């Protein structure tokens, strides 16, 4: 459910944009727009995959061809970090912070919508005890929605175990499946199995189940808005995250700098539909090739003023 504060905020109706940065398609959407897209898929009986770009996933897309393909073939690959917005800005297009659609911001809105509409949500991931705690917390806070789940500690290479998990999901018939098994394990599982899943929206959740269970705190908004969530998480889990951030962040910066020098310019397209048939948009909608000039900084305002539907 869109909060009262958001409904009064004109940024909540910003246009949905496809931003192609170094040939990676980033679907820049606000949290209310993503929630409505997920709900539309549920009521219309469609299937969509909601993945995301942050610095770590961008790096993985440069290293793993299958990961790049997975993101390119997902209907929504939203911007999950200030780092991605800063990279887009460096490439020539300034976007407002409202396009940062992290799970910290998105989950309360999406779960409220599920509660309002009586939707069914299945959680896949985390340790068994944390999964149970997360499901219990959700049932208490959102009593009109239905929740079920399965832990993430099963052998994905074992066809019988994997099939049993898929059957459990399909028997529950969820509208929304949240997969939180860590990157890139979760993406690999969805990549291999999404054709067999009878769900409307598959959401790649990372540590969201642990957060719902109450064991992993959300980053304070002020720190996240400054683009320092990575530092907050690094200080909390230095052993696990040191390589990801201390090596990954400089690698990302280097890729972006080299990309600006040697790859095609940023491409921006307005989005009008969100489904599997709309992924090939280059021949359907007009494309703006963005260079680092002041005239291109107001693209979003021009797109919004021209009546592009969000």
C-alpha positions as CSV (number, residue, x, y, z in Angstrom):
1,X,0.0,0.0,0.0
2,X,1.4,3.4,-0.9
3,X,1.8,5.5,2.2
4,X,0.1,8.9,2.6
5,X,3.5,10.6,2.5
6,X,4.3,9.0,-0.8
7,X,0.9,9.8,-2.4
8,X,1.6,13.5,-1.7
9,X,5.1,13.2,-3.2
10,X,5.2,14.0,-6.9
11,X,8.3,11.9,-7.2
12,X,6.1,8.8,-6.6
13,X,4.7,9.2,-10.1
14,X,8.1,9.6,-11.9
15,X,8.2,7.7,-15.2
16,X,9.5,4.2,-15.5
17,X,12.8,4.2,-17.4
18,X,15.0,1.6,-19.1
19,X,18.6,2.8,-18.6
20,X,21.2,0.8,-20.6
21,X,24.6,1.3,-18.9
22,X,27.4,-0.6,-20.5
23,X,24.7,-2.8,-22.1
24,X,23.2,-3.6,-18.8
25,X,19.4,-2.8,-18.7
26,X,18.5,-1.2,-15.4
27,X,14.8,-0.6,-14.9
28,X,14.6,2.6,-13.0
29,X,11.3,2.6,-11.1
30,X,10.2,4.0,-7.8
31,X,9.0,1.7,-5.0
32,X,5.3,2.5,-5.6
33,X,5.7,1.7,-9.3
34,X,7.4,-1.7,-8.6
35,X,4.7,-2.6,-6.0
36,X,2.0,-1.8,-8.6
37,X,3.7,-3.8,-11.3
38,X,4.0,-6.8,-9.0
39,X,0.3,-6.5,-8.0
40,X,-0.7,-6.2,-11.7
41,X,1.1,-9.4,-12.5
42,X,-0.8,-11.1,-9.7
43,X,-4.3,-10.0,-10.7
44,X,-3.6,-10.5,-14.4
45,X,-2.2,-14.0,-14.0
46,X,1.2,-13.2,-15.5
47,X,4.7,-14.2,-14.3
48,X,7.5,-11.7,-13.8
49,X,10.9,-11.8,-12.2
50,X,12.1,-8.9,-10.1
51,X,15.9,-8.8,-9.7
52,X,18.1,-5.8,-8.9
53,X,21.3,-4.1,-9.7
54,X,23.7,-3.0,-7.0
55,X,27.4,-2.7,-7.1
56,X,27.9,-6.4,-6.3
57,X,25.4,-7.7,-8.9
58,X,26.8,-5.3,-11.5
59,X,30.3,-6.8,-10.9
60,X,28.9,-10.3,-11.1
61,X,27.2,-9.5,-14.4
62,X,30.7,-8.6,-15.8
63,X,32.1,-11.9,-14.6
64,X,29.4,-14.5,-15.1
65,X,27.7,-14.8,-18.5
66,X,24.7,-16.7,-17.2
67,X,24.2,-14.0,-14.5
68,X,24.2,-11.3,-17.1
69,X,21.7,-13.3,-19.1
70,X,19.5,-13.8,-16.1
71,X,19.3,-10.1,-15.4
72,X,18.8,-9.2,-19.0
73,X,15.8,-11.6,-19.2
74,X,14.2,-10.5,-15.9
75,X,11.2,-8.2,-16.4
76,X,12.3,-5.8,-13.7
77,X,15.9,-5.2,-12.6
78,X,15.5,-2.2,-10.3
79,X,18.2,0.1,-9.0
80,X,19.1,-1.2,-5.5
81,X,21.9,1.2,-4.5
82,X,23.1,4.8,-4.5
83,X,26.2,3.5,-6.2
84,X,24.3,2.6,-9.3
85,X,22.6,6.0,-9.4
86,X,26.0,7.7,-9.0
87,X,27.4,5.6,-11.9
88,X,24.4,6.6,-14.1
89,X,25.0,10.2,-13.2
90,X,28.7,9.9,-14.0
91,X,27.7,8.5,-17.4
92,X,25.6,11.6,-18.0
93,X,22.1,11.3,-16.5
94,X,21.1,12.6,-13.1
95,X,18.2,10.7,-11.6
96,X,16.5,11.5,-8.3
97,X,17.1,9.4,-5.2
98,X,13.5,8.1,-5.5
99,X,14.7,5.6,-8.1
100,X,16.7,3.8,-5.4
101,X,14.3,0.9,-4.7
102,X,16.0,-1.1,-2.0
103,X,14.2,-3.9,-0.2
104,X,14.4,-1.9,3.0
105,X,12.0,0.6,1.3
106,X,10.1,-1.9,-0.9
107,X,9.2,-4.7,1.5
108,X,6.9,-2.8,3.9
109,X,5.0,-1.3,0.9
110,X,4.7,-4.6,-0.9
111,X,3.7,-6.6,2.2
112,X,1.1,-3.9,3.1
113,X,-0.3,-4.4,-0.4
114,X,-0.4,-8.1,0.0
115,X,-2.2,-7.7,3.3
116,X,-4.7,-5.3,1.7
117,X,-5.5,-7.6,-1.2
118,X,-5.2,-10.9,0.6
119,X,-2.3,-12.2,-1.5
120,X,-0.2,-15.3,-0.8
121,X,3.6,-15.1,-0.3
122,X,6.1,-17.9,-0.1
123,X,9.6,-17.4,1.4
124,X,12.5,-19.5,0.2
125,X,15.8,-19.2,2.0
126,X,17.6,-18.7,5.3
127,X,18.2,-21.3,8.1
128,X,15.2,-23.3,9.2
129,X,14.8,-21.5,12.5
130,X,15.1,-18.0,10.9
131,X,12.6,-19.0,8.2
132,X,10.1,-20.0,10.8
133,X,10.6,-16.8,12.7
134,X,10.2,-14.7,9.6
135,X,7.0,-16.5,8.6
136,X,5.6,-16.1,12.2
137,X,6.4,-12.4,12.2
138,X,4.7,-11.8,8.9
139,X,1.6,-13.7,9.9
140,X,1.3,-11.6,13.0
141,X,2.0,-8.2,11.3
142,X,0.0,-8.9,8.1
143,X,-2.9,-11.2,9.2
144,X,-5.0,-10.8,5.9
145,X,-2.2,-12.2,3.7
146,X,-1.1,-15.9,3.6
147,X,2.5,-16.9,4.2
148,X,4.4,-20.1,3.9
149,X,8.1,-21.0,3.4
150,X,10.9,-23.4,3.1
151,X,14.5,-23.0,4.3
152,X,17.4,-22.6,1.9
153,X,19.6,-25.4,3.2
154,X,18.7,-28.1,0.7
155,X,20.9,-29.6,-2.0
156,X,20.0,-27.8,-5.2
157,X,22.0,-30.3,-7.2
158,X,19.9,-33.2,-5.8
159,X,17.0,-33.4,-8.3
160,X,14.7,-35.1,-5.7
161,X,15.3,-32.5,-3.0
162,X,14.9,-29.7,-5.5
163,X,11.7,-31.1,-7.0
164,X,10.3,-31.5,-3.5
165,X,10.9,-27.7,-2.9
166,X,9.3,-26.8,-6.2
167,X,6.3,-29.0,-5.5
168,X,5.8,-27.4,-2.0
169,X,5.9,-23.9,-3.6
170,X,3.4,-24.9,-6.4
171,X,1.1,-26.6,-3.9
172,X,0.8,-23.4,-1.9
173,X,0.1,-21.5,-5.2
174,X,1.7,-18.2,-4.0
175,X,1.2,-14.9,-5.8
176,X,4.7,-13.9,-4.8
177,X,7.8,-16.0,-4.2
178,X,10.7,-14.3,-2.3
179,X,14.0,-16.1,-2.8
180,X,16.7,-15.1,-0.3
181,X,19.7,-17.4,-0.5
182,X,22.5,-15.0,-1.1
183,X,23.9,-13.8,-4.4
184,X,24.5,-15.4,-6.9
185,X,23.1,-18.7,-5.5
186,X,19.5,-17.3,-5.4
187,X,19.8,-16.0,-9.0
188,X,21.2,-19.4,-10.2
189,X,18.3,-21.3,-8.6
190,X,15.7,-19.0,-10.1
191,X,17.5,-19.1,-13.5
192,X,17.4,-22.9,-13.5
193,X,13.8,-23.3,-12.1
194,X,11.6,-20.3,-12.9
195,X,9.9,-22.1,-15.8
196,X,8.6,-24.8,-13.4
197,X,7.4,-22.3,-10.8
198,X,3.6,-21.6,-10.7
199,X,3.8,-18.1,-9.3
200,X,3.1,-14.6,-10.5
201,X,6.1,-12.7,-9.2
202,X,9.6,-14.0,-8.3
203,X,11.5,-11.6,-6.1
204,X,15.2,-11.9,-5.5
205,X,15.5,-11.1,-1.8
206,X,19.1,-11.5,-0.6
207,X,19.1,-11.2,3.2
208,X,15.5,-10.1,3.4
209,X,14.3,-13.2,5.3
210,X,16.9,-12.7,7.9
211,X,15.8,-9.1,8.3
212,X,12.2,-10.1,8.6
213,X,13.2,-12.6,11.3
214,X,14.9,-9.8,13.2
215,X,18.5,-11.1,13.1
216,X,19.8,-8.6,10.5
217,X,19.0,-4.9,11.1
218,X,18.2,-2.5,8.3
219,X,20.7,0.2,7.5
220,X,19.6,3.6,8.9
221,X,18.0,5.7,6.1
222,X,20.5,8.6,6.5
223,X,23.5,6.3,6.0
224,X,21.8,4.5,3.0
225,X,20.8,7.8,1.4
226,X,24.5,8.9,1.5
227,X,25.5,5.8,-0.3
228,X,27.3,4.3,2.6
229,X,25.2,1.2,3.3
230,X,28.1,-0.9,2.1
231,X,30.3,0.6,4.9
232,X,27.5,-0.1,7.5
233,X,27.3,-3.7,6.4
234,X,31.0,-4.1,6.2
235,X,31.5,-2.9,9.8
236,X,28.8,-5.4,11.0
237,X,30.2,-8.4,9.0
238,X,33.8,-7.7,8.1
239,X,34.9,-11.3,7.5
240,X,32.0,-12.2,5.1
241,X,31.9,-8.9,3.2
242,X,35.5,-7.7,3.1
243,X,36.2,-9.0,-0.3
244,X,32.9,-7.9,-1.8
245,X,33.3,-4.3,-0.8
246,X,37.1,-3.7,-0.4
247,X,37.8,-5.4,-3.7
248,X,34.4,-5.1,-5.4
249,X,33.9,-1.4,-5.0
250,X,37.2,-0.3,-6.6
251,X,36.6,-2.8,-9.4
252,X,33.2,-1.3,-10.0
253,X,34.6,2.3,-10.1
254,X,37.3,1.2,-12.6
255,X,34.7,-0.6,-14.8
256,X,32.6,2.6,-14.9
257,X,35.5,4.9,-15.7
258,X,36.7,2.6,-18.5
259,X,33.1,2.1,-19.7
260,X,32.6,5.8,-20.1
261,X,35.7,5.9,-22.3
262,X,35.3,2.8,-24.4
263,X,31.6,1.7,-24.5
264,X,28.5,3.1,-26.2
265,X,26.8,6.1,-24.6
266,X,24.1,5.7,-22.0
267,X,20.8,4.8,-23.6
268,X,17.5,5.7,-22.0
269,X,14.0,4.5,-23.0
270,X,10.6,5.1,-21.4
271,X,8.8,2.0,-20.3
272,X,5.2,1.4,-21.1
273,X,4.6,-2.2,-20.3
274,X,6.2,-4.8,-18.0
275,X,6.0,-8.3,-19.3
276,X,8.2,-10.9,-21.0
277,X,7.2,-9.6,-24.4
278,X,8.4,-6.1,-23.7
279,X,12.0,-6.9,-23.0
280,X,13.1,-6.2,-26.6
281,X,12.2,-2.5,-26.6
282,X,15.0,-1.1,-28.8
283,X,12.8,-1.4,-31.9
284,X,9.6,-0.4,-30.2
285,X,10.3,2.8,-28.4
286,X,12.4,5.9,-29.0
287,X,15.8,5.8,-27.4
288,X,17.8,8.8,-26.1
289,X,21.6,8.5,-26.3
290,X,22.9,10.4,-23.4
291,X,26.1,12.3,-23.3
292,X,27.6,14.3,-20.4
293,X,26.1,17.6,-21.3
294,X,23.8,19.8,-19.2
295,X,21.1,19.6,-21.8
296,X,20.6,15.9,-21.1
297,X,20.3,16.3,-17.3
298,X,16.6,17.1,-17.4
299,X,15.6,14.0,-19.4
300,X,13.4,12.7,-16.6
301,X,11.5,16.0,-16.3
302,X,11.0,16.1,-20.1
303,X,9.8,12.4,-20.1
304,X,7.4,13.1,-17.2
305,X,6.1,16.3,-18.8
306,X,5.5,14.5,-22.1
307,X,3.1,12.1,-20.4
308,X,5.0,8.9,-20.3
309,X,3.0,6.4,-18.3
310,X,4.5,5.1,-15.1
